[in-house]
Amino acid sequence: MPFLSLPGAVRMHYDVLGSPGGSQTNVDPTKPILVVLCPFVSVQASELPQLSPGSPLHDTYQIVAFSPRSHGRTTSDSKAQHDPFVSAADLAFAFEALQLPPSPLFAPGSICGRIAVAFTILFPHLVTSLALIGMAGRGAKASREAFRTLDGSMFNPEEPEDMHETLAELCRSLYNEYISVDESDKFLNLLLRRYNPRNVVHNYELCRMSYLSFNVPEDAVASITQPVLLLHGDCDRYNSVQDFAEWQQLFTGAQEVDAHIIPDAPHLCWMTNPAEITSRLSSFLCRHAPPSTPSYHAPDFPAALRRVAQLTSNAKAAQRNPRSAESFSCLSDEDKDEAAGDLSRMREYAAAWQSRPLLEGADSVEPWEEQAMGRVPRPKWRFSRRYDTLDESPRSSTARFSVASEVFVQIASVEQSEKVVDVLDARPMSTVEVQVLPSIAAMQESDWSDDEDSIGHSDRKDSGFVDAVESQPSDIKPSYESITEPLLRISLA
């Protein structure tokens, strides 16, 4: 099986993809290697267009793709020290286990990009070039108070619809309108089966890595001397062009910074614009290919700990155990204490959900599980058709509070058989009433500008507030997606 047993009970999944595109377990040391960090939005490595069997990268490289903690099939114990530098140490242990030589590193997405930057800072001799797509800024996407609101919409949803709505918003935030209904349903099934409340601890780890600050000083980024490819979709809604420009300016020590904004592309531009991304990646790697295949060099873990000591201004960090990935954490004691409290709460949620019904859509199986079953699985639940077979549609229910949107929604029946009888308050069918209920956390985010509020799908407001929705004609069904809005921008990739 393509797994590595690493220090700290980390069982890391990896794929070795050769010319045919098939998955292997052995690395050929005579062929140039491209190391890839697989983002959590990918079902498996071979589904990344740049790694698919027809990709031109296979003509030159043997591709070794790793899934970091809380990604894909990798399993690990969740610990309060976890940050991008801990995942970087995991990757160094994987290099050691497979005897990988210094290699170019390709990291699409916010989380994988942060891990790749941390890895290049701690283990510079293992990276020959660095390719990043869709990088988030170094700062936090949300305050700690706003981050806590994810408890009700994702980590421990009061109603299944709360999580369904939140994940639908995540899909829109990553793909914009560049995704079909079928592809959107497939993506939501992936998120539900991997990050439903029974797996909330790993969901929390992903969100924390994406939302909160990346503790890397400017001079540490400037110390990176490898050539850097930096790509950003011009329609990326949550990682702004200012983030892209900041990184472009921070790589002052790089041999080259090849930076491009991809026209008409969302955050997941490597999925929606594969031809241009693959072409730019291939050209960049070709220009900066080593003259000969590098030989294996063992990771220098003591030197990496000395860099951690510099990053954290803590001389004692250099004396930590070099065989523990958590030793490389750059979190402050305060951050670790807060994460420990969060993890305790997440484990309580997970335990409670073991005895609760699994959310609709979370019972689908992975592709490799389908192959092992030897039969065609039953049809998957689809978000776009979630109301089609329900005996009692949520549209005929009494008023409920949607935590994901922080909007109080009361919807009258759209079919005579579902009509709510109320002699004191008879209402026309297909009427939607919205009452704004601002949260304390939302009101405290006073530093959000009007410009920021206007960014997003269908001019949604990031604060979580929406204007009153006008009554719709009776022959038009209400669009739930258009009136639901999470307090946080949902962007985890």
TORDOTI-398913 format. One record per residue (C-alpha): residue number from 1; x negated, y negated, z. Coordinates in steps of 0.05 Angstrom, whole numbers, always signed. Layout:
BEGIN
ATOM  nr     px     py     pz
ATOM NUM      X      Y      Z
...
This chain:
BEGIN
ATOM  nr     px     py     pz
ATOM   1     +0     +0     +0
ATOM   2    -26    -70    -17
ATOM   3    -33    -94    +55
ATOM   4    -92   -118    +97
ATOM   5    -94   -108   +172
ATOM   6   -126   -172   +197
ATOM   7   -145   -197   +267
ATOM   8    -87   -218   +310
ATOM   9    -38   -165   +286
ATOM  10    -30   -199   +218
ATOM  11    -10   -151   +163
ATOM  12    -22   -191   +100
ATOM  13     +8   -170    +34
ATOM  14    -32   -181    -29
ATOM  15    -30   -163   -103
ATOM  16    -88   -153   -151
ATOM  17    -61   -169   -221
ATOM  18   -103   -148   -280
ATOM  19    -93   -159   -355
ATOM  20    -30   -116   -361
ATOM  21     +1   -154   -303
ATOM  22     +9    -92   -261
ATOM  23     -4    -93   -186
ATOM  24    -66    -58   -162
ATOM  25   -103    -54    -96
ATOM  26   -176    -52   -118
ATOM  27   -216   -113   -138
ATOM  28   -265   -109   -196
ATOM  29   -327   -149   -174
ATOM  30   -352   -156   -245
ATOM  31   -293   -198   -269
ATOM  32   -280   -271   -250
ATOM  33   -228   -277   -195
ATOM  34   -173   -328   -185
ATOM  35   -144   -330   -115
ATOM  36    -71   -351   -109
ATOM  37    -28   -368    -49
ATOM  38    +44   -346    -64
ATOM  39    +97   -396    -42
ATOM  40   +156   -371     -1
ATOM  41   +204   -387    -59
ATOM  42   +175   -330   -100
ATOM  43   +205   -260    -96
ATOM  44   +137   -231   -113
ATOM  45    +71   -255   -144
ATOM  46    +85   -230   -214
ATOM  47   +147   -274   -218
ATOM  48   +105   -337   -217
ATOM  49   +101   -357   -291
ATOM  50    +26   -370   -284
ATOM  51    +16   -298   -259
ATOM  52    +67   -262   -303
ATOM  53    +42   -207   -350
ATOM  54    +42   -255   -410
ATOM  55     +2   -310   -377
ATOM  56    -63   -329   -413
ATOM  57    -98   -331   -345
ATOM  58   -102   -255   -347
ATOM  59   -149   -259   -407
ATOM  60   -202   -290   -363
ATOM  61   -186   -275   -290
ATOM  62   -170   -218   -244
ATOM  63   -116   -251   -201
ATOM  64   -113   -236   -127
ATOM  65    -49   -264    -97
ATOM  66    -38   -270    -22
ATOM  67    +25   -283    +19
ATOM  68     +9   -325    +80
ATOM  69    +44   -316   +148
ATOM  70   +120   -318   +145
ATOM  71   +116   -312    +69
ATOM  72   +139   -252    +28
ATOM  73   +121   -184    +56
ATOM  74    +67   -208   +104
ATOM  75    +83   -195   +177
ATOM  76    +53   -226   +239
ATOM  77    +66   -245   +310
ATOM  78    +89   -317   +315
ATOM  79    +45   -359   +360
ATOM  80    +47   -430   +384
ATOM  81    -23   -445   +356
ATOM  82     -1   -431   +284
ATOM  83    -17   -487   +235
ATOM  84    -49   -491   +165
ATOM  85   -118   -480   +194
ATOM  86    -97   -415   +227
ATOM  87    -69   -391   +161
ATOM  88   -135   -413   +129
ATOM  89   -172   -368   +178
ATOM  90   -126   -311   +158
ATOM  91   -146   -322    +86
ATOM  92   -220   -321   +105
ATOM  93   -210   -254   +139
ATOM  94   -176   -229    +76
ATOM  95   -236   -252    +34
ATOM  96   -280   -213    +83
ATOM  97   -237   -150    +79
ATOM  98   -236   -149     +3
ATOM  99   -308   -174     -5
ATOM 100   -284   -230    -50
ATOM 101   -336   -277    -79
ATOM 102   -328   -353    -80
ATOM 103   -268   -365   -126
ATOM 104   -222   -419   -153
ATOM 105   -160   -427   -108
ATOM 106    -91   -441   -136
ATOM 107    -37   -463    -86
ATOM 108    +32   -485   -111
ATOM 109    +79   -518    -61
ATOM 110    +74   -560     +2
ATOM 111    +58   -505    +52
ATOM 112     +9   -466     +9
ATOM 113    -24   -532    -11
ATOM 114    -36   -551    +61
ATOM 115    -66   -482    +75
ATOM 116   -111   -488    +14
ATOM 117   -137   -556    +35
ATOM 118   -150   -530   +106
ATOM 119   -186   -469    +77
ATOM 120   -230   -511    +33
ATOM 121   -249   -556    +92
ATOM 122   -266   -498   +139
ATOM 123   -297   -450    +88
ATOM 124   -324   -495    +32
ATOM 125   -372   -442     +5
ATOM 126   -314   -395    -12
ATOM 127   -280   -443    -60
ATOM 128   -306   -463   -129
ATOM 129   -247   -506   -150
ATOM 130   -179   -525   -120
ATOM 131   -112   -530   -158
ATOM 132    -53   -561   -120
ATOM 133    +19   -573   -141
ATOM 134    +73   -611   -104
ATOM 135    +32   -633    -44
ATOM 136    +68   -665    +15
ATOM 137    +36   -723    +51
ATOM 138     -5   -714   +114
ATOM 139    +49   -746   +157
ATOM 140   +112   -714   +184
ATOM 141   +174   -710   +141
ATOM 142   +219   -719   +202
ATOM 143   +216   -740   +274
ATOM 144   +216   -685   +327
ATOM 145   +287   -704   +346
ATOM 146   +310   -697   +274
ATOM 147   +273   -632   +266
ATOM 148   +312   -605   +326
ATOM 149   +377   -614   +287
ATOM 150   +357   -554   +244
ATOM 151   +377   -510   +303
ATOM 152   +450   -520   +286
ATOM 153   +445   -516   +210
ATOM 154   +392   -463   +198
ATOM 155   +363   -430   +260
ATOM 156   +427   -416   +299
ATOM 157   +486   -438   +256
ATOM 158   +554   -443   +290
ATOM 159   +589   -424   +226
ATOM 160   +562   -384   +166
ATOM 161   +581   -441   +120
ATOM 162   +533   -487   +158
ATOM 163   +473   -445   +136
ATOM 164   +501   -433    +66
ATOM 165   +510   -507    +56
ATOM 166   +441   -523    +83
ATOM 167   +407   -471    +38
ATOM 168   +447   -496    -22
ATOM 169   +419   -566     -7
ATOM 170   +349   -536     -3
ATOM 171   +359   -505    -72
ATOM 172   +381   -572   -100
ATOM 173   +323   -608    -68
ATOM 174   +272   -560    -98
ATOM 175   +302   -552   -167
ATOM 176   +345   -614   -176
ATOM 177   +391   -598   -235
ATOM 178   +338   -556   -270
ATOM 179   +369   -489   -250
ATOM 180   +429   -449   -274
ATOM 181   +485   -425   -230
ATOM 182   +460   -353   -235
ATOM 183   +389   -373   -218
ATOM 184   +414   -414   -159
ATOM 185   +454   -355   -133
ATOM 186   +393   -310   -139
ATOM 187   +350   -360   -102
ATOM 188   +400   -367    -45
ATOM 189   +404   -292    -38
ATOM 190   +328   -291    -30
ATOM 191   +330   -344    +24
ATOM 192   +387   -310    +61
ATOM 193   +357   -241    +64
ATOM 194   +288   -266    +85
ATOM 195   +305   -325   +130
ATOM 196   +373   -310   +160
ATOM 197   +382   -321   +235
ATOM 198   +357   -251   +251
ATOM 199   +291   -273   +222
ATOM 200   +295   -343   +252
ATOM 201   +224   -342   +281
ATOM 202   +193   -338   +212
ATOM 203   +243   -389   +186
ATOM 204   +221   -436   +242
ATOM 205   +148   -426   +225
ATOM 206   +160   -445   +152
ATOM 207   +200   -507   +171
ATOM 208   +147   -529   +222
ATOM 209    +91   -521   +171
ATOM 210   +131   -562   +120
ATOM 211   +162   -616   +162
ATOM 212   +112   -635   +216
ATOM 213    +46   -671   +210
ATOM 214    -15   -640   +177
ATOM 215    -71   -658   +225
ATOM 216   -127   -670   +176
ATOM 217   -169   -734   +179
ATOM 218   -186   -774   +117
ATOM 219   -260   -761   +124
ATOM 220   -247   -685   +125
ATOM 221   -210   -690    +58
ATOM 222   -266   -734    +31
ATOM 223   -316   -678    +49
ATOM 224   -286   -633     -4
ATOM 225   -335   -633    -62
ATOM 226   -302   -582   -108
ATOM 227   -264   -606   -170
ATOM 228   -190   -615   -155
ATOM 229   -129   -608   -200
ATOM 230    -70   -647   -172
ATOM 231     -1   -640   -204
ATOM 232    +66   -671   -185
ATOM 233   +135   -670   -216
ATOM 234   +162   -740   -230
ATOM 235   +231   -719   -207
ATOM 236   +206   -689   -142
ATOM 237   +255   -714    -90
ATOM 238   +221   -701    -25
ATOM 239   +147   -704    -38
ATOM 240   +142   -775    -63
ATOM 241    +96   -803   -116
ATOM 242    +64   -842    -58
ATOM 243    +43   -775    -27
ATOM 244    +13   -756    -94
ATOM 245    -24   -822    -99
ATOM 246    -50   -816    -28
ATOM 247    -82   -748    -41
ATOM 248   -111   -774   -106
ATOM 249   -146   -829    -67
ATOM 250   -168   -784     -9
ATOM 251   -208   -735    -52
ATOM 252   -265   -785    -57
ATOM 253   -320   -733    -53
ATOM 254   -292   -686   -105
ATOM 255   -332   -673   -168
ATOM 256   -269   -688   -207
ATOM 257   -196   -705   -191
ATOM 258   -154   -684   -250
ATOM 259    -87   -715   -230
ATOM 260    -23   -713   -272
ATOM 261    +50   -729   -261
ATOM 262    +92   -678   -300
ATOM 263   +149   -713   -337
ATOM 264   +221   -691   -325
ATOM 265   +201   -641   -272
ATOM 266   +226   -626   -201
ATOM 267   +187   -603   -140
ATOM 268   +182   -532   -166
ATOM 269   +152   -555   -232
ATOM 270   +109   -493   -238
ATOM 271   +175   -454   -246
ATOM 272   +214   -503   -289
ATOM 273   +157   -528   -333
ATOM 274   +113   -465   -338
ATOM 275    +81   -479   -405
ATOM 276    +53   -547   -386
ATOM 277    +31   -525   -317
ATOM 278     -3   -462   -342
ATOM 279    -38   -501   -397
ATOM 280    -65   -553   -350
ATOM 281    -86   -501   -299
ATOM 282   -120   -458   -351
ATOM 283   -157   -518   -381
ATOM 284   -179   -542   -312
ATOM 285   -205   -473   -291
ATOM 286   -242   -465   -358
ATOM 287   -278   -531   -350
ATOM 288   -301   -514   -280
ATOM 289   -316   -440   -287
ATOM 290   -382   -420   -255
ATOM 291   -437   -402   -306
ATOM 292   -439   -331   -278
ATOM 293   -395   -289   -233
ATOM 294   -412   -308   -161
ATOM 295   -434   -255   -113
ATOM 296   -401   -241    -46
ATOM 297   -417   -287    +12
ATOM 298   -389   -270    +81
ATOM 299   -346   -325   +111
ATOM 300   -384   -366   +162
ATOM 301   -334   -366   +220
ATOM 302   -380   -400   +271
ATOM 303   -392   -458   +223
ATOM 304   -317   -463   +211
ATOM 305   -306   -469   +287
ATOM 306   -357   -525   +289
ATOM 307   -315   -561   +236
ATOM 308   -253   -550   +279
ATOM 309   -290   -582   +337
ATOM 310   -304   -643   +293
ATOM 311   -232   -646   +267
ATOM 312   -203   -644   +338
ATOM 313   -258   -684   +373
ATOM 314   -263   -625   +421
ATOM 315   -333   -597   +429
ATOM 316   -306   -536   +466
ATOM 317   -270   -513   +404
ATOM 318   -337   -490   +375
ATOM 319   -342   -439   +432
ATOM 320   -276   -405   +415
ATOM 321   -272   -332   +393
ATOM 322   -291   -331   +318
ATOM 323   -253   -266   +307
ATOM 324   -186   -296   +326
ATOM 325   -148   -337   +274
ATOM 326   -114   -377   +329
ATOM 327   -183   -404   +350
ATOM 328   -182   -447   +287
ATOM 329   -118   -484   +305
ATOM 330   -123   -560   +303
ATOM 331    -59   -572   +342
ATOM 332    -61   -614   +406
ATOM 333    -43   -583   +473
ATOM 334    +22   -622   +470
ATOM 335    +39   -594   +402
ATOM 336    +24   -523   +425
ATOM 337    +68   -531   +487
ATOM 338   +125   -557   +445
ATOM 339   +117   -500   +395
ATOM 340   +116   -450   +452
ATOM 341   +183   -477   +477
ATOM 342   +211   -475   +407
ATOM 343   +189   -403   +396
ATOM 344   +221   -382   +461
ATOM 345   +286   -412   +439
ATOM 346   +281   -381   +370
ATOM 347   +270   -312   +400
ATOM 348   +333   -321   +441
ATOM 349   +371   -338   +377
ATOM 350   +343   -278   +341
ATOM 351   +361   -231   +398
ATOM 352   +432   -258   +400
ATOM 353   +441   -249   +325
ATOM 354   +421   -176   +327
ATOM 355   +490   -161   +356
ATOM 356   +527   -210   +311
ATOM 357   +551   -196   +239
ATOM 358   +498   -210   +187
ATOM 359   +511   -272   +146
ATOM 360   +543   -261    +79
ATOM 361   +489   -257    +26
ATOM 362   +435   -234    +76
ATOM 363   +447   -160    +63
ATOM 364   +416   -158     -6
ATOM 365   +353   -118    -19
ATOM 366   +284   -135    -47
ATOM 367   +265   -111   -117
ATOM 368   +216    -59    -91
ATOM 369   +271    -33    -45
ATOM 370   +318    -26   -104
ATOM 371   +265    +16   -140
ATOM 372   +256    +60    -79
ATOM 373   +331    +71    -73
ATOM 374   +334   +103   -142
ATOM 375   +404    +76   -154
ATOM 376   +438    +12   -174
ATOM 377   +455    -28   -111
ATOM 378   +524    -57   -101
ATOM 379   +536   -127   -129
ATOM 380   +504   -183    -90
ATOM 381   +543   -237    -54
ATOM 382   +541   -301    -95
ATOM 383   +543   -370    -65
ATOM 384   +577   -399   -127
ATOM 385   +635   -349   -119
ATOM 386   +637   -346    -43
ATOM 387   +711   -363    -39
ATOM 388   +736   -319    -96
ATOM 389   +753   -256    -56
ATOM 390   +768   -283    +12
ATOM 391   +837   -269    +40
ATOM 392   +835   -333    +79
ATOM 393   +797   -387    +43
ATOM 394   +758   -437    +86
ATOM 395   +795   -491    +48
ATOM 396   +859   -473    +85
ATOM 397   +827   -471   +153
ATOM 398   +838   -522   +207
ATOM 399   +788   -577   +218
ATOM 400   +717   -555   +232
ATOM 401   +651   -590   +243
ATOM 402   +597   -577   +191
ATOM 403   +532   -582   +228
ATOM 404   +491   -581   +164
ATOM 405   +524   -644   +137
ATOM 406   +545   -678   +202
ATOM 407   +611   -692   +167
ATOM 408   +678   -674   +198
ATOM 409   +718   -642   +142
ATOM 410   +792   -626   +141
ATOM 411   +818   -597    +76
ATOM 412   +889   -583    +56
ATOM 413   +908   -520    +19
ATOM 414   +897   -515    -56
ATOM 415   +944   -457    -67
ATOM 416  +1016   -451    -45
ATOM 417  +1002   -384    -11
ATOM 418   +949   -418    +32
ATOM 419   +989   -480    +48
ATOM 420   +984   -505   +119
ATOM 421  +1053   -521   +146
ATOM 422  +1056   -583   +188
ATOM 423  +1123   -620   +189
ATOM 424  +1091   -680   +224
ATOM 425  +1036   -688   +173
ATOM 426  +1053   -662   +105
ATOM 427   +996   -676    +57
ATOM 428   +987   -667    -18
ATOM 429   +945   -608    -40
ATOM 430   +871   -616    -56
ATOM 431   +863   -675    -10
ATOM 432   +797   -683    +25
ATOM 433   +789   -726    +86
ATOM 434   +721   -745   +113
ATOM 435   +707   -777   +180
ATOM 436   +635   -798   +191
ATOM 437   +606   -774   +257
ATOM 438   +534   -803   +262
ATOM 439   +489   -766   +309
ATOM 440   +445   -800   +360
ATOM 441   +383   -772   +325
ATOM 442   +406   -801   +259
ATOM 443   +419   -870   +289
ATOM 444   +350   -871   +319
ATOM 445   +317   -864   +250
ATOM 446   +321   -939   +239
ATOM 447   +257   -942   +199
ATOM 448   +287   -908   +139
ATOM 449   +293   -960    +83
ATOM 450   +350   -972    +35
ATOM 451   +306   -947    -21
ATOM 452   +296   -881    +14
ATOM 453   +370   -875    +26
ATOM 454   +385   -881    -48
ATOM 455   +340   -824    -68
ATOM 456   +371   -756    -79
ATOM 457   +423   -714   -114
ATOM 458   +483   -755   -136
ATOM 459   +460   -815    -95
ATOM 460   +467   -778    -29
ATOM 461   +443   -815    +33
ATOM 462   +387   -783    +71
ATOM 463   +414   -806   +138
ATOM 464   +469   -755   +133
ATOM 465   +525   -806   +126
ATOM 466   +573   -807    +67
ATOM 467   +625   -857    +46
ATOM 468   +698   -839    +48
ATOM 469   +718   -791     -6
ATOM 470   +777   -811    -49
ATOM 471   +836   -765    -58
ATOM 472   +828   -721   -119
ATOM 473   +882   -701   -169
ATOM 474   +917   -637   -150
ATOM 475   +890   -599   -210
ATOM 476   +818   -610   -189
ATOM 477   +787   -570   -133
ATOM 478   +745   -607    -83
ATOM 479   +670   -602    -93
ATOM 480   +641   -581    -26
ATOM 481   +570   -589    -50
ATOM 482   +581   -661    -68
ATOM 483   +604   -682     +2
ATOM 484   +558   -642    +45
ATOM 485   +491   -673    +64
ATOM 486   +441   -648   +116
ATOM 487   +410   -697   +164
ATOM 488   +340   -676   +140
ATOM 489   +314   -671    +71
ATOM 490   +309   -596    +62
ATOM 491   +243   -583    +27
ATOM 492   +201   -524    +49
ATOM 493   +162   -503    -10
